[in-house]
Amino acid sequence: MKAIVCSQFGLPNTLEFKETETPQPKEGEILITVKACSVNFPDTLIIQGKYQFRPEFPFSPGSDVAGIVEKVGDNVKHFKVGDEVVGFIPFGGFAEKAIVKATDCFPKPKGMSMVNASAFLLAYGTSYHALKDRAKLKEGETVLILGASGGVGLTALELAKLMGAKVIAAASSDEKLALCKQFGADEVINYSEESLKDRVKELTNGKGVDVIYDPVGGHFSELALRAIAWKGRHLVIGFANGEIPKIPINLTLLKGASIVGVFWGAFAQKEPKKSLENIQQLLTWFVKGDVKPHIDKTYSLQDAPKALEDMMQRKVKGKIVIDMEL
C-alpha cells in the first residue's frame, strides 16, 4: 500500500510518500481501506515530536478515518467485510489502509460522504465533550470561541447554538469571521484589530462570558480569561498559537472561575460508554441536518504534506481532508 511516512521528527517537507507493507488486524481490530482522512492540528505536532505521545518510527500521521472494512481480527462481532465505517486512531490514517480498534469504529450513516465522515469524529467529539461534559453548558449562557473559524472552532459554534447558548466568535480576520456568521455566531471579534478583553466586556455589558472555548493558547488565553464571568469555565482545548500560556492563577480566584482541561481521546478510552452516547447524539444531529462539517479543501494522499503546511500556516477555515479518490 502507499502511505505518507514519518521516519524522523520534523516539518511536513520531511515526510515521504512511499510503498509500505499492509498491516494485519490483531484480536479486536479491523483493517479498513481508507477512503478519506481529515487533517487535524495534532497531526502537525505528532510529526514534530511535540504531541502527548511519540509513535515509534516509521509511522503515518492521521487519526480521523473513513473507509470500508477489508478484514476483521478475532473476536470482532459487530463489523464484517464490506461495511462502511468511520473510526478514530492515534496515527496511521494517511495511508491507503489502516488498522482501527473495533471499539473505536462506528457504522457510517447512509447519506454521509466519506469526506464528511472523516471530518466528523475528532472535531465534533471534542467540542461536544467540552461543552456538555466539561463546561456543563446551560441554555442561555454565553460562549466565547477562540479560533472560531477552525476545524474544532466551527463545530463548537454549531453545537453551542444547538444547546441554546449565545456565541461570540473570535478569529484573526474578517474573512474568517464572515464564515462564523454563516454558522450562526451572534457576535464576532477580530482579535487582530480589536482588544479581545475590552470587546468581550462591551458585548456582555461588563458581565463577561460564561464559557471560553480555547483551542488557541498563547497570550489570547489570558486575555480571554480576564473577560470571564463569575463562575465561568475556561476550556483548554489546545495550543494552535504554538505557545502554552502561563496563566496568573489569581484570576480564577477573583472570578470564582475554573480552568478545565479537555482531552477527547483520553475521555473516549477511559469513559467509552459516555463517549458512545455522545457520538450517537452527534450522528443523529448529522442525519437530521443540524450539523455538517465545513470542508475547506481536499488533497490527494501524495499532497498530504502540503495539507499539513496549510494547517500550520493557519490558511484553513473549517476542515481539510485527504481524499484517497483524488
Phi, psi and chi 1 to 4 in degrees:
 res  aa     phi    psi   chi1   chi2   chi3   chi4
   1 MET       -  158.7   69.1  173.0 -169.3      -
   2 LYS   -96.5  148.3  -69.2 -175.6  173.8   61.6
   3 ALA  -156.6  159.0      -      -      -      -
   4 ILE   -89.1  122.9  -64.8  -66.7      -      -
   5 VAL  -118.6  132.8  176.8      -      -      -
   6 CYS  -104.8  113.8  179.7      -      -      -
   7 SER  -106.6   -9.3  -59.7      -      -      -
   8 GLN  -156.6  149.3   59.5 -179.0   -9.2      -
   9 PHE   -68.1  137.3  -69.4  129.4      -      -
  10 GLY   174.3 -168.0      -      -      -      -
  11 LEU   -81.4  169.7  -64.6  173.2      -      -
  12 PRO   -54.2  -30.2  -29.9   36.9      -      -
  13 ASN   -70.7   -6.8   60.2    9.0      -      -
  14 THR   -90.2   -8.3   63.5      -      -      -
  15 LEU   -74.3  151.1  -61.4  172.4      -      -
  16 GLU  -117.3  143.6  -61.3  175.1  -80.3      -
  17 PHE  -102.5  111.1  177.0   62.3      -      -
  18 LYS  -152.0  170.9   59.7 -168.2  -67.9 -172.0
  19 GLU   -82.4  133.2 -160.6   83.8   23.0      -
  20 THR  -135.8  169.4   63.9      -      -      -
  21 GLU   -74.9  143.5  -72.7 -171.1   15.5      -
  22 THR   -73.9  125.8  -60.8      -      -      -
  23 PRO   -72.4  157.4   27.1  -32.8      -      -
  24 GLN  -115.7  136.6  -62.5  -58.6  -46.7      -
  25 PRO   -71.5  136.9   26.5  -33.4      -      -
  26 LYS   -94.1 -173.3  -60.6  174.2 -175.9  175.2
  27 GLU   -57.6  131.5 -177.4  175.5   -4.4      -
  28 GLY    80.3    6.7      -      -      -      -
  29 GLU  -117.2  161.0  -63.4  178.3  -21.8      -
  30 ILE  -129.8  149.6   62.6  176.3      -      -
  31 LEU  -101.2  126.4  173.6   69.8      -      -
  32 ILE  -117.4  146.7   70.6  166.7      -      -
  33 THR   -80.9  113.2  -60.5      -      -      -
  34 VAL   -74.2  126.3  179.1      -      -      -
  35 LYS  -100.2  -29.2  -66.2  -62.5 -177.4 -178.4
  36 ALA  -158.1  148.6      -      -      -      -
  37 CYS  -143.9  122.6 -179.4      -      -      -
  38 SER   -78.7  161.3   68.9      -      -      -
  39 VAL  -104.0  127.9 -177.3      -      -      -
  40 ASN  -123.3  156.0  -64.8  -68.5      -      -
  41 PHE   -55.7  -39.5 -173.9   72.2      -      -
  42 PRO   -57.0  -26.0  -29.5   37.9      -      -
  43 ASP   -61.3  -34.6  -61.4  -35.4      -      -
  44 THR   -71.9  -25.2   70.2      -      -      -
  45 LEU   -82.6  -40.1  -60.7  176.8      -      -
  46 ILE   -66.0  -33.1 -158.4  169.0      -      -
  47 ILE   -74.7  -16.8   63.8  169.6      -      -
  48 GLN   -99.3   -1.1  -61.9  177.7   76.6      -
  49 GLY    75.0   24.8      -      -      -      -
  50 LYS  -108.9    8.2  -65.7 -179.8  177.6  179.6
  51 TYR   -93.2  176.9 -161.9   52.0      -      -
  52 GLN   -62.4  -26.9  -76.4   95.1  -32.5      -
  53 PHE  -135.4  160.1   59.8   84.7      -      -
  54 ARG  -122.5  112.3  -64.3 -175.5  173.6 -167.5
  55 PRO   -66.5  157.2  -14.6   27.7      -      -
  56 GLU   -73.3  144.5  -68.4 -175.5   10.0      -
  57 PHE   -76.9  151.0  -62.2  123.0      -      -
  58 PRO   -82.7  153.7   31.7  -33.2      -      -
  59 PHE  -146.1  165.0   68.6   90.0      -      -
  60 SER  -109.8  135.6  -63.0      -      -      -
  61 PRO   -71.8 -179.7   24.8  -30.2      -      -
  62 GLY   105.3  123.5      -      -      -      -
  63 SER  -125.0  -26.8   56.5      -      -      -
  64 ASP   -99.0  106.6 -106.8  -15.2      -      -
  65 VAL  -122.3  150.6  -67.1      -      -      -
  66 ALA  -136.1  140.5      -      -      -      -
  67 GLY  -177.9 -156.6      -      -      -      -
  68 ILE  -123.0  133.2  -60.4  171.4      -      -
  69 VAL   -64.1  124.3  176.3      -      -      -
  70 GLU  -103.1  -33.7 -178.4  173.9  -43.4      -
  71 LYS  -155.8  145.8 -171.1  179.7  -68.9 -173.2
  72 VAL  -118.6  142.8  -61.9      -      -      -
  73 GLY   -81.6  179.0      -      -      -      -
  74 ASP   -62.5  146.9  -68.4  -19.9      -      -
  75 ASN    64.2   23.9  -65.6  -38.7      -      -
  76 VAL   -99.2  111.4  174.5      -      -      -
  77 LYS  -102.5  -30.2  -52.6  -63.4 -176.9 -174.5
  78 HIS   -99.7    8.7   56.1  -66.3      -      -
  79 PHE  -132.4  149.4  -70.1  110.8      -      -
  80 LYS  -135.9  163.8   64.6 -177.3 -173.8  -57.4
  81 VAL   -56.9  132.8  172.8      -      -      -
  82 GLY    99.8  -13.6      -      -      -      -
  83 ASP   -67.1  140.8  -75.1  -12.4      -      -
  84 GLU   -90.5  127.6  -65.6 -172.3  -19.2      -
  85 VAL  -136.6  162.3  -65.4      -      -      -
  86 VAL  -127.2  138.5   54.6      -      -      -
  87 GLY  -149.0  168.4      -      -      -      -
  88 PHE  -126.3  130.0  179.4   80.0      -      -
  89 ILE  -132.8  155.0   49.7 -179.0      -      -
  90 PRO   -63.5  -36.4  -18.7   30.2      -      -
  91 PHE  -165.4  169.3   53.1   89.4      -      -
  92 GLY   110.1    1.4      -      -      -      -
  93 GLY   -82.0  -22.0      -      -      -      -
  94 PHE   -83.3   64.6  -70.4    4.2      -      -
  95 ALA  -157.5  160.7      -      -      -      -
  96 GLU   -71.5  -22.4  -68.8  179.4  -31.4      -
  97 LYS  -140.2  149.9  -58.3  177.0 -167.4  -64.6
  98 ALA  -149.5  151.2      -      -      -      -
  99 ILE   -94.3  131.4  -65.1  -69.3      -      -
 100 VAL  -130.5  136.8 -172.2      -      -      -
 101 LYS   -62.8  136.6  -71.5 -177.9 -178.6  178.1
 102 ALA   -59.5  -31.2      -      -      -      -
 103 THR   -73.6  -14.7   52.6      -      -      -
 104 ASP  -106.2   20.9  -64.8  -25.7      -      -
 105 CYS  -126.7  146.1 -147.9      -      -      -
 106 PHE  -138.8  147.9  -53.1   88.9      -      -
 107 PRO   -61.0  135.0  -20.8   32.5      -      -
 108 LYS   -76.8  128.1 -178.8 -178.2   73.2   64.5
 109 PRO   -60.5  143.7  -22.3   33.0      -      -
 110 LYS   -63.5  139.4  -68.6 -179.5  179.9  178.0
 111 GLY    90.4   -8.8      -      -      -      -
 112 MET   -94.5  121.2 -175.4 -174.5 -125.4      -
 113 SER   -68.0  159.0   71.3      -      -      -
 114 MET   -61.2  -38.8  -70.5  -70.5 -177.0      -
 115 VAL   -63.2  -48.1  166.6      -      -      -
 116 ASN   -63.4  -39.2  -83.2  -22.5      -      -
 117 ALA   -62.1  -40.7      -      -      -      -
 118 SER   -70.1  -20.1   74.9      -      -      -
 119 ALA   -95.3   12.0      -      -      -      -
 120 PHE  -101.8  -56.4 -160.1   82.6      -      -
 121 LEU   -60.8  -54.5  -82.8 -174.2      -      -
 122 LEU   -64.9  -48.8  178.2   63.3      -      -
 123 ALA   -67.1  -52.4      -      -      -      -
 124 TYR   -70.6  -37.6  -77.2   98.5      -      -
 125 GLY   -61.3  -43.7      -      -      -      -
 126 THR   -62.3  -48.6  -65.1      -      -      -
 127 SER   -68.3  -38.3  -67.7      -      -      -
 128 TYR   -70.5  -42.6 -166.4   42.9      -      -
 129 HIS   -59.9  -42.0  171.0   51.9      -      -
 130 ALA   -62.3  -51.9      -      -      -      -
 131 LEU   -75.1  -40.9  -64.0  171.3      -      -
 132 LYS   -82.3  -52.2  170.4  179.8  169.1  -80.9
 133 ASP   -87.6  -38.3  -57.2  -41.8      -      -
 134 ARG   -92.6  -41.5  -55.8  -59.9  -74.8  143.0
 135 ALA   -90.2  -18.9      -      -      -      -
 136 LYS    52.0   48.0  -49.0  -70.2 -174.3 -171.9
 137 LEU   -58.2  133.4 -179.6   63.7      -      -
 138 LYS  -110.4  150.7  -57.5  178.7 -174.2   66.7
 139 GLU   -57.8  135.4 -173.9  174.9   -7.3      -
 140 GLY    91.9  -10.5      -      -      -      -
 141 GLU   -76.1  164.5  -70.5 -169.6  -46.0      -
 142 THR  -109.2  131.9  -59.3      -      -      -
 143 VAL  -116.1  129.8 -179.9      -      -      -
 144 LEU  -100.6  124.0  169.2   66.1      -      -
 145 ILE  -111.9  117.3  -58.4  173.9      -      -
 146 LEU   -85.2  148.3  -54.9 -176.6      -      -
 147 GLY    57.2   42.4      -      -      -      -
 148 ALA   -68.5  -16.7      -      -      -      -
 149 SER   -92.3   -1.7   66.7      -      -      -
 150 GLY   -79.8 -177.8      -      -      -      -
 151 GLY   -58.5  -50.9      -      -      -      -
 152 VAL   -80.2  -30.5  -69.0      -      -      -
 153 GLY   -59.1  -46.6      -      -      -      -
 154 LEU   -66.6  -36.0  -79.0 -179.4      -      -
 155 THR   -67.0  -38.3   61.1      -      -      -
 156 ALA   -63.5  -38.7      -      -      -      -
 157 LEU   -62.2  -50.2 -159.3  167.0      -      -
 158 GLU   -57.0  -48.0  -77.9 -175.5  -69.0      -
 159 LEU   -70.9  -39.7  -66.8  171.2      -      -
 160 ALA   -61.0  -39.9      -      -      -      -
 161 LYS   -66.1  -41.4  -67.8  -59.8  -64.4  179.9
 162 LEU   -61.3  -31.5  -95.6  178.5      -      -
 163 MET   -88.0    4.4  -62.9  166.4   76.4      -
 164 GLY    89.6   17.6      -      -      -      -
 165 ALA   -92.8  161.0      -      -      -      -
 166 LYS   -90.6  136.6  177.4 -178.4  177.6 -179.4
 167 VAL  -119.8  127.9  174.6      -      -      -
 168 ILE  -106.5  115.7  -59.2  172.2      -      -
 169 ALA   -97.0  129.5      -      -      -      -
 170 ALA  -119.2  132.3      -      -      -      -
 171 ALA  -152.7  178.4      -      -      -      -
 172 SER   -95.9   -1.4   59.8      -      -      -
 173 SER  -151.1  156.8   73.6      -      -      -
 174 ASP   -65.2  -33.0  -69.6  -18.6      -      -
 175 GLU   -62.7  -44.4 -179.0 -173.1    8.3      -
 176 LYS   -65.9  -38.1  -69.1  177.7  177.6  178.8
 177 LEU   -70.1  -29.4  -68.4  172.8      -      -
 178 ALA   -62.1  -39.4      -      -      -      -
 179 LEU   -65.1  -39.9  178.9   62.2      -      -
 180 CYS   -61.3  -38.6  -65.1      -      -      -
 181 LYS   -63.7  -38.4  -72.2  179.4 -179.1  177.0
 182 GLN   -61.6  -30.4  -68.8  177.4   28.2      -
 183 PHE   -90.2    7.1  -86.8   71.4      -      -
 184 GLY   104.0   10.4      -      -      -      -
 185 ALA   -59.7  134.8      -      -      -      -
 186 ASP   -78.1  -38.1  -63.1  -75.3      -      -
 187 GLU  -140.2  156.8  -56.8  -74.8   -5.5      -
 188 VAL  -133.3  152.3  -64.6      -      -      -
 189 ILE  -134.0  124.9  -60.5  172.9      -      -
 190 ASN   -91.7   98.6 -177.6  -24.1      -      -
 191 TYR   -79.2    3.2   46.9   52.3      -      -
 192 SER   -81.5  -21.8  -66.3      -      -      -
 193 GLU  -121.0  -18.8  -60.7  177.5   -4.3      -
 194 GLU  -120.4  156.9  -56.7  175.0  -86.0      -
 195 SER   -74.8  116.1  165.2      -      -      -
 196 LEU   -59.0  -49.6 -179.6   63.0      -      -
 197 LYS   -62.1  -49.3 -177.6 -175.0   75.7  169.0
 198 ASP   -65.0  -40.5  -67.5  -13.9      -      -
 199 ARG   -68.0  -38.7 -172.0   73.7  176.8  120.3
 200 VAL   -62.4  -46.1  168.5      -      -      -
 201 LYS   -59.7  -40.9  -70.3  -69.7 -173.9   71.4
 202 GLU   -64.5  -43.9 -178.9 -176.0  -28.4      -
 203 LEU   -71.5  -21.2  -69.0  171.9      -      -
 204 THR  -109.2   15.8   59.0      -      -      -
 205 ASN    54.6   37.9  -63.5  -44.6      -      -
 206 GLY    85.5   -8.7      -      -      -      -
 207 LYS   -73.2  -37.9  174.6 -178.7  178.0  -69.9
 208 GLY    92.5  176.2      -      -      -      -
 209 VAL   -99.7  147.7  -70.1      -      -      -
 210 ASP   -76.6  -36.4  -59.8  -64.7      -      -
 211 VAL  -135.2  134.1  173.9      -      -      -
 212 ILE  -112.4  123.6  -62.9  165.7      -      -
 213 TYR  -103.2  110.6 -176.4   95.9      -      -
 214 ASP  -124.4   92.6 -178.2    4.9      -      -
 215 PRO   -94.9    8.9   32.2  -28.1      -      -
 216 VAL  -100.2  -52.9  175.7      -      -      -
 217 GLY    77.2 -154.2      -      -      -      -
 218 GLY    62.8 -154.8      -      -      -      -
 219 HIS   -71.4  -16.2   70.1  -74.8      -      -
 220 PHE   -65.6  -28.7  -68.4  109.9      -      -
 221 SER   -62.4  -47.0  -64.3      -      -      -
 222 GLU   -67.4  -39.6 -178.2  177.9  -25.2      -
 223 LEU   -59.4  -42.6  -67.3  173.6      -      -
 224 ALA   -66.8  -45.3      -      -      -      -
 225 LEU   -60.9  -32.3 -174.7   58.9      -      -
 226 ARG   -69.2  -11.4  -71.5 -176.4  179.8  -83.5
 227 ALA  -112.5   24.8      -      -      -      -
 228 ILE   -87.9  151.4 -157.4  166.3      -      -
 229 ALA   -82.9  169.2      -      -      -      -
 230 TRP   -56.9  130.0  176.3 -110.6      -      -
 231 LYS    62.4   27.7  -69.1 -171.6  177.0  178.9
 232 GLY   -72.8  164.3      -      -      -      -
 233 ARG  -125.4  122.3  -68.3   84.6   76.4 -159.6
 234 HIS  -101.3  110.4 -172.7  136.0      -      -
 235 LEU   -88.0  120.0  -59.5  170.0      -      -
 236 VAL   -92.0  106.5 -179.8      -      -      -
 237 ILE   -98.7  -41.0  -49.1  -63.6      -      -
 238 GLY   178.2 -169.9      -      -      -      -
 239 PHE  -136.8   61.9  -46.9  103.3      -      -
 240 ALA   -62.0  -23.3      -      -      -      -
 241 ASN   -65.1  -21.1  176.4  -88.7      -      -
 242 GLY    94.1   -4.4      -      -      -      -
 243 GLU  -126.3  127.4  178.1 -172.6  -11.7      -
 244 ILE   -80.7  119.6  -63.3  175.3      -      -
 245 PRO   -72.3  151.8   26.1  -33.5      -      -
 246 LYS  -109.5  105.1  -65.9  177.2  174.6   61.0
 247 ILE   -91.8  130.0  -60.3  -68.7      -      -
 248 PRO   -64.6  110.9  -17.2   30.5      -      -
 249 ILE   -67.4  -16.2 -157.3  166.7      -      -
 250 ASN   -65.2  -19.9   64.9  -55.9      -      -
 251 LEU   -62.7  -34.2  -65.0  176.8      -      -
 252 THR   -70.0  -35.4   61.2      -      -      -
 253 LEU   -65.3  -47.5 -177.5  152.0      -      -
 254 LEU   -63.2  -31.5  -64.4  170.8      -      -
 255 LYS  -103.7    0.5  -61.1  -68.2 -174.9   73.1
 256 GLY    57.2   32.7      -      -      -      -
 257 ALA   -98.6  166.1      -      -      -      -
 258 SER  -123.9  140.3  -54.3      -      -      -
 259 ILE  -103.0  119.8  -63.8  176.4      -      -
 260 VAL  -121.0  122.1 -174.3      -      -      -
 261 GLY   -77.1  144.0      -      -      -      -
 262 VAL  -130.3  115.1  179.0      -      -      -
 263 PHE  -134.2   92.2 -171.4    0.5      -      -
 264 TRP   -61.9  -39.0  176.3   74.3      -      -
 265 GLY   -59.4  -43.4      -      -      -      -
 266 ALA   -68.6  -39.4      -      -      -      -
 267 PHE   -59.2  -44.8  162.5   70.6      -      -
 268 ALA   -62.3  -34.1      -      -      -      -
 269 GLN   -78.9  -40.1  -65.6  -62.1  -40.3      -
 270 LYS   -85.8  -26.9  -65.4  176.0 -176.9  -64.4
 271 GLU  -131.3   64.4  -59.0 -179.2   60.4      -
 272 PRO   -61.4  -33.7   19.8  -31.5      -      -
 273 LYS   -66.0  -46.1 -174.2  176.8  178.2 -178.1
 274 LYS   -64.7  -39.8  -75.3 -174.4  178.3  179.5
 275 SER   -62.3  -42.9  177.9      -      -      -
 276 LEU   -62.0  -41.2  177.4   59.7      -      -
 277 GLU   -61.0  -42.1  -70.3  172.2   -1.9      -
 278 ASN   -62.2  -46.0  -75.5    0.0      -      -
 279 ILE   -64.8  -39.5  -70.2  166.8      -      -
 280 GLN   -62.4  -39.3  -71.9  172.0  -25.5      -
 281 GLN   -65.3  -43.2  176.0   62.6   72.4      -
 282 LEU   -62.8  -43.3  -70.0  165.2      -      -
 283 LEU   -66.8  -34.1  -69.5  173.2      -      -
 284 THR   -63.0  -43.6  -62.2      -      -      -
 285 TRP   -62.7  -37.2  -84.0  -27.9      -      -
 286 PHE   -64.2  -47.2  175.6   87.1      -      -
 287 VAL   -60.2  -36.3  170.7      -      -      -
 288 LYS   -76.0  -12.4  -69.9  170.5   61.1 -179.2
 289 GLY    88.6   11.6      -      -      -      -
 290 ASP   -78.1  -26.3  -68.7  -29.4      -      -
 291 VAL  -135.4  150.1  -61.4      -      -      -
 292 LYS  -159.2  128.0 -176.6  179.8 -179.9 -178.2
 293 PRO   -60.5  142.1  -19.0   29.9      -      -
 294 HIS   -93.2  109.9  175.0   76.4      -      -
 295 ILE   -92.7  110.7  -51.9  -60.0      -      -
 296 ASP   -75.9  -41.1 -167.1   24.2      -      -
 297 LYS  -164.1  151.8 -172.1  176.1  178.9 -178.2
 298 THR  -117.6  152.6   55.6      -      -      -
 299 TYR  -132.9  153.5  -58.1   74.3      -      -
 300 SER   -74.3  164.4   66.8      -      -      -
 301 LEU   -59.3  -41.5  178.3   58.6      -      -
 302 GLN   -61.9  -29.4 -169.5  167.2   -3.1      -
 303 ASP   -93.1   12.1  -73.4  -22.6      -      -
 304 ALA   -57.0  -38.2      -      -      -      -
 305 PRO   -59.0  -36.3  -28.2   37.5      -      -
 306 LYS   -65.0  -38.2  176.4   64.5  167.3   64.4
 307 ALA   -61.2  -42.7      -      -      -      -
 308 LEU   -65.6  -38.1  -70.4  166.7      -      -
 309 GLU   -62.3  -44.5  -74.1  176.5   11.2      -
 310 ASP   -61.9  -38.8  -72.4  -11.1      -      -
 311 MET   -62.8  -45.4  175.4   72.2   72.8      -
 312 MET   -66.5  -31.2  -67.7  179.1   70.9      -
 313 GLN   -90.6   10.1  -65.9  172.5   13.8      -
 314 ARG    56.7   40.1  -58.8  179.7 -157.7  169.4
 315 LYS   -92.2    1.3  -65.9 -179.8  177.7  179.3
 316 VAL  -100.3  136.0  177.6      -      -      -
 317 LYS  -116.3  123.9  -62.3 -172.4  -67.3  -65.5
 318 GLY    75.1 -134.6      -      -      -      -
 319 LYS  -113.5  149.8  -63.0  -73.8  -70.8 -177.1
 320 ILE  -120.8  150.6   53.2  176.0      -      -
 321 VAL  -137.4  139.8  172.9      -      -      -
 322 ILE   -86.5  114.9  -52.7  -55.3      -      -
 323 ASP  -104.5  113.2 -175.2  -12.7      -      -
 324 MET   -68.5  -13.0  -55.6  -61.7  172.5      -
 325 GLU   -82.2  -12.6  -57.0  -62.6  -37.0      -
 326 LEU   -80.7      -  -63.9  178.3      -      -
